[in-house]
Amino acid sequence: MTSLAATATHLLATSQNQSIGIAAARQQIASEKAVAGLVAESATKGAAASGPPAPPGQGRRVEIRV
């Protein structure tokens, strides 16, 4: 009888751990989707607000040592 109770307890604990793992994975996926959405929104707003691209060669740093 004891081994039956131990087996039942083990199965219950395993099931609970699996449920917790699934919930944590779902929360992680939801968080990653939210961050991806914010990054995409920021990139869209940044591209629209930045204006035309810089002329060729501008913004490059060249270091010449003689």
Residue pairs with C-beta under 8 A, 6 or more apart in sequence:
none
